[in-house]
Amino acid sequence: MIGGLTDVCIHYTAVDAHQHDYYIKVVTDAVAGSCKEAHYAALNAIKYMQKNALVTTEEVENLL
């Protein structure tokens, strides 16, 4: 997942996906939050929900 507002759109989409048994990946350097604290809180919540959900663009590029 990439996009804006980690603490809103990304977080809630990640929760919905998880509740429907999808495995997700959030590209941490391709998302941003409404503020620094909210951004990191959302990433931590997503990581708690799915252990391996957070990746970087470099990790994604290495998979291609």
PASEKOL-259192 format. One record per residue (C-alpha): residue number from 1; residue in three letters; x, y, z. Coordinates in nm, 4 decimals, always signed. Layout:
BEGIN
site k: NUM, r: ALA, east: X, north: Y, up: Z
...
//
This chain:
BEGIN
site k: 1, r: MET, east: +0.0000, north: +0.0000, up: +0.0000
site k: 2, r: ILE, east: +0.1178, north: +0.3502, up: -0.0762
site k: 3, r: GLY, east: -0.0442, north: +0.6901, up: -0.0462
site k: 4, r: GLY, east: -0.1201, north: +0.9736, up: +0.1867
site k: 5, r: LEU, east: -0.2462, north: +0.9928, up: +0.5416
site k: 6, r: THR, east: -0.1024, north: +0.6817, up: +0.6996
site k: 7, r: ASP, east: -0.3117, north: +0.7482, up: +1.0096
site k: 8, r: VAL, east: -0.6383, north: +0.7569, up: +0.8151
site k: 9, r: CYS, east: -0.6642, north: +0.5946, up: +0.4711
site k: 10, r: ILE, east: -0.3721, north: +0.3532, up: +0.4951
site k: 11, r: HIS, east: -0.4458, north: +0.2437, up: +0.8525
site k: 12, r: TYR, east: -0.8168, north: +0.1827, up: +0.8014
site k: 13, r: THR, east: -0.7664, north: +0.0091, up: +0.4672
site k: 14, r: ALA, east: -0.5043, north: -0.2139, up: +0.6316
site k: 15, r: VAL, east: -0.7471, north: -0.3008, up: +0.9122
site k: 16, r: ASP, east: -1.0268, north: -0.3812, up: +0.6646
site k: 17, r: ALA, east: -0.7936, north: -0.5969, up: +0.4568
site k: 18, r: HIS, east: -0.6695, north: -0.7808, up: +0.7653
site k: 19, r: GLN, east: -1.0250, north: -0.8482, up: +0.8832
site k: 20, r: HIS, east: -1.0934, north: -1.0091, up: +0.5444
site k: 21, r: ASP, east: -0.7832, north: -1.2326, up: +0.5724
site k: 22, r: TYR, east: -0.5633, north: -1.0418, up: +0.3278
site k: 23, r: TYR, east: -0.1910, north: -1.0116, up: +0.3851
site k: 24, r: ILE, east: -0.0777, north: -0.6556, up: +0.3284
site k: 25, r: LYS, east: +0.2411, north: -0.4644, up: +0.2654
site k: 26, r: VAL, east: +0.2751, north: -0.0964, up: +0.3473
site k: 27, r: VAL, east: +0.5663, north: +0.0779, up: +0.1772
site k: 28, r: THR, east: +0.6839, north: +0.2916, up: +0.4673
site k: 29, r: ASP, east: +0.8798, north: +0.5434, up: +0.2602
site k: 30, r: ALA, east: +0.5889, north: +0.5912, up: +0.0195
site k: 31, r: VAL, east: +0.3281, north: +0.6971, up: +0.2766
site k: 32, r: ALA, east: +0.2840, north: +1.0018, up: +0.4973
site k: 33, r: GLY, east: +0.0647, north: +1.0939, up: +0.7898
site k: 34, r: SER, east: -0.1220, north: +1.4018, up: +0.9023
site k: 35, r: CYS, east: +0.1637, north: +1.4596, up: +1.1482
site k: 36, r: LYS, east: +0.4812, north: +1.2754, up: +1.2422
site k: 37, r: GLU, east: +0.3391, north: +1.1243, up: +1.5626
site k: 38, r: ALA, east: +0.0206, north: +1.0018, up: +1.3964
site k: 39, r: HIS, east: +0.2209, north: +0.8555, up: +1.1068
site k: 40, r: TYR, east: +0.4426, north: +0.6474, up: +1.3347
site k: 41, r: ALA, east: +0.1521, north: +0.5458, up: +1.5574
site k: 42, r: ALA, east: -0.0355, north: +0.4129, up: +1.2532
site k: 43, r: LEU, east: +0.2693, north: +0.2237, up: +1.1280
site k: 44, r: ASN, east: +0.3171, north: +0.0694, up: +1.4729
site k: 45, r: ALA, east: -0.0486, north: -0.0356, up: +1.4830
site k: 46, r: ILE, east: -0.0201, north: -0.1948, up: +1.1389
site k: 47, r: LYS, east: +0.2997, north: -0.3740, up: +1.2402
site k: 48, r: TYR, east: +0.1259, north: -0.5038, up: +1.5540
site k: 49, r: MET, east: -0.1634, north: -0.6308, up: +1.3415
site k: 50, r: GLN, east: +0.0586, north: -0.8024, up: +1.0811
site k: 51, r: LYS, east: +0.4190, north: -0.8640, up: +1.1807
site k: 52, r: ASN, east: +0.5728, north: -0.8432, up: +0.8312
site k: 53, r: ALA, east: +0.3462, north: -0.5768, up: +0.6823
site k: 54, r: LEU, east: +0.5996, north: -0.2925, up: +0.6707
site k: 55, r: VAL, east: +0.8450, north: -0.2783, up: +0.3803
site k: 56, r: THR, east: +1.0531, north: -0.0147, up: +0.2022
site k: 57, r: THR, east: +1.0679, north: +0.0773, up: -0.1650
site k: 58, r: GLU, east: +1.4141, north: -0.0821, up: -0.1789
site k: 59, r: GLU, east: +1.2714, north: -0.4121, up: -0.0553
site k: 60, r: VAL, east: +0.9937, north: -0.3974, up: -0.3144
site k: 61, r: GLU, east: +1.2410, north: -0.3170, up: -0.5931
site k: 62, r: ASN, east: +1.4588, north: -0.6121, up: -0.4917
site k: 63, r: LEU, east: +1.1615, north: -0.8433, up: -0.5367
site k: 64, r: LEU, east: +1.1050, north: -0.7328, up: -0.8967
//
